[in-house]
Amino acid sequence: MGIHRFVFVLYRQLGRETVYAPEWRHNFNTTHFAQLYNLALPVAALYFNCQREGGTGDHGEPLVVGRVIGDVLDPFTTSVAMRVAFANREINNGYELRPSHVVNRPRVSIGGSDLRIFYTLIMVDADAPSPSNPYLREYLHWMVTDIPATTDASFGKEAVFYESPQPWAGIHRMAVVLFRQLGSGTVFAPEWRQNFNTRHFAEIYNLGLPVAALYFNCQRERGCGGRRRE
């Protein structure tokens, strides 16, 4: 049920035949196992997501797994199609990108059928300045208002100009969020980027819950860390 994270972890042993199989599979604790055999910290790790064959990932489940819902957004149901691409590379939830991939603003295409409906697009860093101490959460990297349905962000008004992510510590979750406006010219730029609060901003302008959202991970160019600390 739901989307599961499967993790591969590699440790360096003290020597041959110094590590032995546990007695059980369930309730296995990787940290305790490493301590038991003096394996210290991992030397490499990665993870992938997996769900049942017919699973569709509805109700923002990847955003729940990535804790974007919780840290940035309240639960919502996607009601408008949104596609995000950096340099013609379309991204999905959990994509790993580096600063060189996100130098320029992405192309964000929005679905719908009525040009008289307008949207606000927000891009924030949920882990600024670092995942272990995100005291600037959220950091606002981009805001575009008055985007007509069926078009893309270039047809809207850039209320806060695009600032490319430059994470210096850890893996940062960059959330791209779309809201439906009450009408054209009803949403305005905030006064600051740091400590921006998507929920409060939506309340101020009566935007309701998001109609679409996704997130990608970004770390420094030569970063080699694994999944951010939970």
C-alpha positions in Angstrom: 0.0 0.0 0.0 1.4 3.4 -0.9 4.8 4.3 -2.1 7.7 2.5 -0.4 11.3 3.6 -0.2 13.9 0.8 -0.7 17.4 1.6 0.4 20.8 0.2 -0.7 23.6 0.9 1.8 27.3 0.0 1.5 29.6 -0.3 4.5 33.4 -1.0 4.8 34.1 -4.0 7.0 37.0 -4.2 9.4 38.1 -7.4 7.6 36.9 -10.7 6.1 34.3 -12.7 8.0 33.7 -9.9 10.5 30.0 -9.5 9.7 27.3 -12.1 10.1 23.6 -12.4 9.2 20.9 -11.2 11.6 18.3 -13.6 13.0 15.3 -11.7 11.4 14.2 -9.6 8.5 11.5 -7.6 10.1 12.3 -4.7 12.5 15.9 -4.7 11.2 17.8 -1.6 12.3 20.6 -0.6 10.0 22.2 1.8 12.4 22.3 -0.7 15.3 23.6 -3.4 13.0 26.5 -1.1 11.9 27.3 -0.4 15.5 27.3 -4.1 16.4 30.0 -4.9 13.8 31.9 -1.6 14.0 31.0 -0.6 10.5 30.9 3.1 11.2 29.1 5.3 8.7 28.0 4.2 5.2 30.5 4.7 2.4 27.7 4.9 -0.2 23.9 4.7 -0.4 20.9 5.2 -2.7 17.2 4.6 -2.7 14.3 4.0 -5.1 10.5 4.2 -4.7 8.2 1.3 -5.5 4.5 0.9 -5.4 2.0 -1.8 -6.4 1.6 -2.6 -10.2 -1.6 -0.7 -10.6 -0.7 2.2 -8.3 -1.1 5.7 -9.5 0.5 7.7 -6.8 -2.6 9.9 -6.3 -3.3 12.2 -3.4 0.3 13.6 -3.5 1.9 10.4 -2.1 5.4 11.2 -3.4 5.1 14.6 -1.7 4.1 12.8 1.5 7.2 10.5 1.2 9.4 13.5 0.6 7.7 15.4 3.5 6.9 18.3 1.3 3.4 17.8 2.5 3.9 18.6 6.1 6.9 20.9 5.9 5.6 23.1 3.2 2.0 22.1 2.1 -1.2 20.7 3.6 -2.7 17.6 1.9 -4.4 18.4 -1.4 -5.8 16.7 -4.5 -4.2 17.5 -7.9 -6.8 19.1 -10.2 -4.7 20.8 -12.9 -2.0 19.3 -15.0 1.5 20.9 -14.6 4.7 20.0 -16.4 8.1 21.3 -15.3 11.2 21.0 -17.5 14.7 22.4 -17.1 16.6 22.7 -20.4 14.0 20.5 -22.1 14.4 17.8 -19.4 11.0 17.1 -17.9 11.2 16.3 -14.2 9.0 14.4 -11.8 8.9 14.1 -8.0 12.2 13.2 -6.4 14.4 14.0 -9.4 18.0 14.6 -8.6 19.4 17.8 -10.1 22.6 19.9 -9.6 23.0 23.6 -9.7 24.3 23.5 -13.3 21.0 21.9 -14.3 18.9 24.7 -12.8 20.8 27.9 -13.8 17.9 29.1 -15.9 14.2 29.2 -15.0 12.3 26.1 -15.9 9.5 25.9 -18.5 6.3 25.3 -16.6 3.3 24.3 -18.6 -0.2 24.5 -17.2 -3.3 22.6 -18.3 -6.9 23.6 -18.2 -9.3 24.9 -20.8 -10.3 28.4 -19.9 -7.9 31.3 -20.6 -9.9 33.4 -18.1 -8.6 31.3 -15.2 -5.3 32.5 -13.7 -2.7 30.8 -11.6 0.2 31.6 -9.3 3.4 29.6 -9.4 5.8 29.4 -6.5 9.2 27.7 -6.2 10.7 27.3 -2.7 13.6 25.6 -0.9 12.3 23.6 2.0 15.7 23.0 3.4 17.5 26.4 3.4 20.2 26.9 4.4 20.8 23.2 5.2 18.5 20.2 5.8 19.9 19.7 9.3 19.2 23.3 10.3 16.6 24.8 8.0 16.1 28.1 9.9 15.4 30.0 6.6 12.6 27.6 5.5 11.1 28.4 3.2 13.4 30.3 0.8 11.5 31.7 -2.2 13.4 31.2 -5.4 10.7 32.2 -7.9 7.1 33.5 -8.2 5.0 34.0 -11.2 1.4 35.3 -11.0 -1.4 35.8 -13.5 -0.6 32.7 -15.6 -3.6 32.0 -17.9 -4.7 28.4 -18.1 -3.6 26.3 -21.1 -0.3 28.4 -21.3 3.0 28.4 -19.5 4.8 30.6 -17.0 6.2 32.9 -19.6 2.7 34.2 -20.2 2.4 35.3 -16.6 3.9 38.2 -14.5 7.2 37.4 -12.9 6.5 38.8 -9.4 9.8 37.6 -7.9 12.6 37.0 -10.4 14.1 33.6 -10.7 17.1 32.9 -8.4 18.8 29.7 -9.3 19.4 27.2 -6.3 22.9 27.1 -5.0 22.8 24.6 -2.0 26.0 24.4 -0.1 25.2 21.7 2.4 23.1 18.6 2.1 20.3 17.7 -0.3 17.6 20.3 -0.6 14.0 19.8 -1.6 12.8 22.3 -4.1 9.0 22.5 -4.3 7.2 23.9 -7.3 3.6 24.7 -6.3 0.6 26.0 -8.4 -2.4 27.8 -7.0 -5.6 29.0 -8.7 -6.2 32.8 -8.2 -9.5 34.4 -7.6 -8.9 36.5 -10.7 -6.3 38.5 -12.6 -4.2 41.0 -10.6 -5.2 39.6 -7.2 -1.8 38.3 -6.0 1.3 40.4 -5.3 4.9 39.8 -4.5 6.0 39.3 -0.8 8.7 41.6 0.7 11.2 38.9 1.3 12.5 35.6 0.1 13.8 34.0 3.3 11.3 32.5 5.8 8.6 32.7 3.2 5.5 30.6 4.2 3.5 29.1 1.3 0.5 28.3 3.6 0.3 31.8 5.0 0.8 33.4 1.6 -2.1 31.3 0.2 -4.3 32.4 3.1 -3.6 36.1 2.5 -4.7 35.9 -1.1 -7.4 33.4 -0.7 -5.7 30.9 -2.9 -7.0 27.8 -1.1 -5.1 24.5 -1.4 -2.6 23.9 -4.3 -4.0 22.6 -7.5 -0.7 21.0 -8.4 2.8 20.5 -7.0 6.0 18.6 -7.4 9.5 18.7 -5.9 13.0 17.8 -7.0 16.2 17.3 -5.0 19.2 19.6 -5.4 22.7 19.4 -3.9 26.0 21.1 -4.6 27.7 20.3 -7.9 30.1 17.7 -6.6 28.0 16.6 -3.6 27.9 12.9 -3.1 25.6 12.6 -0.1 22.6 10.2 0.1 19.1 11.0 1.1 18.6 14.0 3.3 18.4 13.5 7.0 14.8 12.8 8.1 
